[in-house]
Amino acid sequence: MREQTEAPARGENTVWRKIRRLIWASVLPVLVSGIVRALAIYIFVTPNDFAPGGVNGIAVLLEEGTGWNSGIFLIMLNVPLFFVAFFLLGKYGAVISTLSMLLTSGLLIVFGYIPSMEQICYRPENNHILAAIAGGVLLGVALAITLKSCGTSGGTTVLASLVNKKFRNLSVSGLTAVFDACVVVASFFVYNQGMGFTAKLEPVLLALVSLFVTSKVCDVILQGFKAAYRFEIITNHPEEIAAEIMERLHHGVTEVNATGMYSHEDKALLVCIIRKRQIGELQRILKRYPETFASFTSASEVYGKFVK
């Protein structure tokens, strides 16, 4: 009787784990990225007359030229791209990235019908650079969440992948940058019509600032939180150095046998991963061993047991 009563409980736990996994892996990224992207466009981008790169930028430019809500254009642009991504980039990535974009589109349309939402739009009189930075930060957060959840951002990445299928010598990242550049250049001819060269150039510069901030924020979220440095230390004092690293820096050390090809002497190669703030401390340790040679490189991602 006990086995029969425990089986449904285990089954219920399994179902609940699957539901939670679905929420964390799919539902939550779609909601957060879609909401953050919509707020970035509505609060910082559209009121300050500049267009970020990609499909978002195209929709913003079309809104400026026609007066229609950019959410409508996002739907019109993303629906055909969905079918391309579905067969080109995989079903899961296409669905997640497109749902996130559709949520952004819906929110932008809804915001347009809520008069009180106008009060949260950021419209500085002169310094629009802050709007470009803030918009870039939020767009970078949304992009990182989308990439983390499904591995693709959709939009111009789909177009770049489609061109890459035909021209293999052209990289997807390079093509995406070209498409973004086209959007930025187009903003010169859309905004501030009838005004001087300087006024028409300002949206281009704001778009470049926004793109730069978006890229950096996305990189920090995807890599920076787990960034570390990998040291390789060649020494005749492996025991002493390893003991100090483990005691003072609280990180493990791996020893590998090595042979100097010039002297043909046996040496020890120590490998350790430390945080950026600990570089100076490790350098002070190594200075006490003048015959030691060391080099280090950045490690963008660290898995497994890191701290001793």
Helices and strands as residue ranges (DSSP letters): H 2-22, I 23-27, H 28-39, I 40-45, G 46-48, H 54-66, H 70-88, H 91-112, G 115-120, H 129-150, H 156-166, H 172-190, H 197-222, G 224-226, E 228-235, H 238-244, I 245-249, E 254-259, E 266-274, G 276-278, H 279-286, E 293-299
